[in-house]
Amino acid sequence: MPRYEYRCRTCGDTFEVSRPMAESSAPADCPAGHADTVKLLSTVAVGGTASAGPAPAPGGGGGGGGCCGGGCCG
């Protein structure tokens, strides 16, 4: 079940609520009983491993780069 993070505008506490996605926009009361809360945007953490190619060489040794995809933007 997803967890949603909220902040209480009255006391400033931050808290999490586990609820179904269908209820994600429902209001949540602060654990101290305050009703004036706001849902926070949370970052998503994805774990696991991936078999990617080798890391690029330091200094961009693969060609290209910069703001133009290669060459100098003068």
KEDRENTOR-516652 format. One record per residue: x, y, z of N, C-alpha, C, O in turn; residue in three letters. Coordinates in steps of 0.001 Angstrom, whole numbers, plus 500000, padded with zeros to 6 digits. Layout:
XYZXYZXYZXYZALA...
This chain:
500846498827500000500000500000500000500895501240500000501860501304500761MET500584502219499159501419503429499078501365504246500355500382504232501096PRO502461504959500584502547505861501742502605507284501211503343507576500270ARG501832508156501813501773509553501413502245510409502574501913510148503731TYR503029511441502249503610512300503268502829513616503327502510514210502297GLU502532514051504529501779515274504766502525516159505756503355515684506531TYR502215517462505719502737518398506714501561519162507292500677519613506563ARG501559519302508602500517520033509299500862521522509264501959521922509656CYS499930522329508797500157523774508744500022524415510119500514525522510338ARG499364523735511039499153524289512381500387524111513258500877525074513849THR500897522862513344502021522602514253503346522364513526504396522344514167CYS503319522182512196504547522013511428505069520589511356506082520343510700GLY504407519645512010504859518249511972504676517655510581503746518011509857ASP505575516748510221505468515986508992505151514551509374505752514004510298THR504195513931508656503788512571508980503402511829507718503151512442506680PHE503354510508507804503005509663506666501708508924506944501385508599508087GLU500968508667505863499724507913505943499769506832504867500031507126503700VAL499513505577505258499399504481504298497928504350503933497074504175504802SER497642504436502630496264504318502167496253503886500713497252504051500014ARG495137503332500245495048502921498839495178504129497911494875505255498306PRO495626503893496689495785504974495718494458505680495445494444506880495170MET493348504952495519492038505551495287491719506633496312490874507492496059ALA492381506601497462492156507586498520493303508583498629493407509296499628GLU494164508645497617495368509485497707495064510966497869495862511687498468SER493942511438497358493635512867497470492728513190498652492355514347498848SER492373512188499434491526512422500613492315513202501666493521512997501804ALA491658514090502409492361514829503461492862513898504561492298512828504791PRO493920514316505229494483513528506337494678514445507535495267515518507409ALA494190514029508690494376514801509922495758514526510502496266513408510428ASP496344515545511067497621515452511769497457514515512975496374514464513558CYS498503513774513362498416512921514551498045513698515820497535513110516773PRO498298515014515840497932515838516992496476516303516914495992516990517814ALA495771515923515822494360516253515701494036517466514855492865517822514722GLY495027518105514284494779519273513442494316518828512054494780517812511538HIS493406519587511456492868519225510143493525519994508997493342519625507837ALA494280521048509290494878521881508242496214521286507809497273521697508283ASP496148520307506896497361519630506426497486519771504921496511520061504228THR498683519565504429498953519627503004499751518388502612500677517989503319VAL499391517787501490500102516613500987501392517079500321501381518013499520LYS502500516425500654503806516794500109504137515938498896503670514804498780LEU504927516474498013505438515692496893506619514882497395507529515423498024LEU506606513612497123507668512737497607508489512228496436507987512080495322SER509757511963496704510605511348495701510357509852495706509959509282496722THR510590509228494582510393507794494460511752507117494505512666507493493771VAL511880506132495357513119505368495447512898504020494790511975503288495150ALA513740503696493834513645502422493147514919501653493440516020502144493190VAL514772500467493961515936499656494297516150498576493257515338498407492347GLY517221497863493391517512496771492474518818497001491752519535497971491996GLY519100496087490864520322496210490075519958496151488608518933495585488227THR520784496724487818520593496709486369521925496397485725522977496800486222ALA521878495691484635523117495398483935523270496417482817522831496200481688SER523896497518483152524135498587482194525551498458481646526373497707482172ALA525812499188480603527149499197480025528123499884480960527733500352482030GLY529380499949480572530385500581481431530114502074481588529507502704480722PRO530564502615482683530406504039482954531247504837481980532303504369481555ALA530802506043481611531593506875480704532923507256481329533040507372482549PRO533919507449480482535249507824480950535218509229481519534480510075481012ALA536001509506482565536074510868483093536484511842482002537304511510481147PRO535924513029482026536260514028481028535469513859479752535766514525478760GLY534469512991479741533621512841478561534331512228477390534096512650476258GLY535188511253477597535978510662476540535192509991475440535802509383474561GLY533861510065475434533071509406474415532680510305473276531872509901472440GLY533220511518473200532836512444472143531549513154472512530864512749473452GLY531216514191471796529994514928472080530121515674473389531225515915473878GLY529006516031473939529015516724475214528748518197475043528412518647473948GLY528889518930476080528605520364476016527123520595475796526326519657475835GLY526766521816475570525345522152475410524842521876474005523632521890473776CYS525741521626473053525327521454471673525433520006471198525191519726470024CYS525784519099472077525953517721471650527259517498470915527369516558470127GLY528220518317471148529515518226470493529946519613470059529106520496469884GLY531184519807469890531671521101469430531430522218470433530789522010471463GLY531927523355470140531810524499471031530692525410470581530548525692469391CYS529897525870471534528819526830471219529387528212471424529475528672472563CYS529751528846470430530413530121470636529592531241470283530024532387470406GLY
